[in-house]
Amino acid sequence: MRRAHIVVGLGLALAALALAGCGGGSGEASSTTTEATTTETTTTATGNTLTASVGPGFEISLKDSSGNDVETLTAGAYTINVDDQSDIHNFHLTGTGVDEMTDVSGTGMTTWQVTFQAGSYHFQCDPHASSMNGDFDVT
């Protein structure tokens, strides 16, 4: 598990350096492909990427690639990078065709590939569901 954390950290650091080097005043658009590593496999993020976070305090969030809270999404395939920062919390995402969660006692980064269909979705920390939760719609 520790090895995966190091690999993920190095990958994120390299991606940040690559993005920093891609700037410039030419006005040309550039695209970036990000690779995310889990403890078992390496996957390439494609399409839309979201960031889920839980802990270290009593905070839980799901954000889009611009850092905004997710309220509405378009149906389709998404990559969700989950940062579980506490061994007293988990991130649990449910809705039509989706039921993904991290382990309450575990911490670390993980990546999910999900396909959202039109409907309502919910995320929560299972041990603290009444205060740590959120909802969004998919159209």
N, C-alpha and C positions, 0 to 999 in steps of 0.2 A: 504494500500500500504506500509506504514511504517513497519507494522508487517512482511510483506513478505521480506522486505529488511533485517530485523533483522534475520529472519529464514535463508535466503540465506547466510548472513554473518556468522552465527553460523555454518551452514553446511560446508561452505568453510574452516572455521577455524578447524573444526573437521577433515575434509579430509586432511588438511595440517599436522595436528598432527599425523594422522594415517600413512601418507606417510613417515613422518620423523622417525616414529618408525619402519618402515618396512625395513630400510636399514640394511646392514650387509655384512660381508665378506664371507658368505657361498657359494656364487656363484649361489644360487638357484634363479630362476625367481619367481616373485610374480605378482599377478594381483590385481587390485583395481577396485571396483565398486563405482562410484560417483553418489550421488543423487542430483538432481537439483530441486529447488522449484520455482514455478511461483506463481502469486497472486491467482490462482484458484485451481491448482492441483499440486500434487507431482509426478514427473516422474523419472524413473531411466534411466540414460544415458546408452545406449547400442551401441555397434559398435564403429564407429568413432566419435570423438568429435572435434568440431571446436570452436574457440573463435572469436566473432565479437565484435568490439569496435568502438564507435564514440564519439568524444569530449574528454575532455572538450574544447580543442582548435579546430582548423580546421583539425583534423586528423580522418581518418577512416581506419579500417583494418579488415582483415579476416585471422586468423592464424590457423595452424594445431596444434596438441597436442605437438609438439616439439617447438612451438613458431615461426615457419617459415611462411612467407606470402604464402597463398594458390595461386598456379599458375595452378596446374593440380590435379584433383581428380579422383578416380575410382568410377564409377557409384555405387549407393547403398544408404542405409539408414545412415543418419548422425544426430547427436545431435548438435545444435548450441547454445552455451551460449552467449547471447547478453548483452553487458554492454553499455547502453546508458547513457553517462555522462553529457549530456547537454540538456537544454530545448529549444535550438535553432537549434538542429540537430535531424535527425532520421537515422536509419539504414534500408535501403530498399533493399531486395534481390529478384532478378527476374531471370527467365530462364524457361526452359521446365518443366512445372508442379509445379513451385515454384513462389509464390508471397507473401512474408512475409515482414512486416515492423513494426517498433516501431512508436509511436506517436511523432510528432515534439515537442509538449509542455511537454511531459513526460520524466522522467528519471528513471533509475533503471535497474535491471537485469531481463531478461526473457529468456526462453528456448524454442527453436523450434525443432520439429522433422520433418525432411525433407527427401525426397528421390530424389536424383539427378539421372538424366538420361543423356546419352551421349549428349553432346552439349555445348553451351557457356552460361555462367551465368554472371550476372552483379550485383554489389552492389553500392549504392550511398546514399548520404544524399540528400533528395529531394530539400530542399531550396538552396543547394549549389552544385548541380549536376555537374556543369562544372569543379569544382576543387576538390571535395571530392567524388571519385569513384574508382572502381577497377573491373577487369574482371578475370575470370578463366575458364578453360575448364574441362569438365568431359568426360572421355573416357570409 
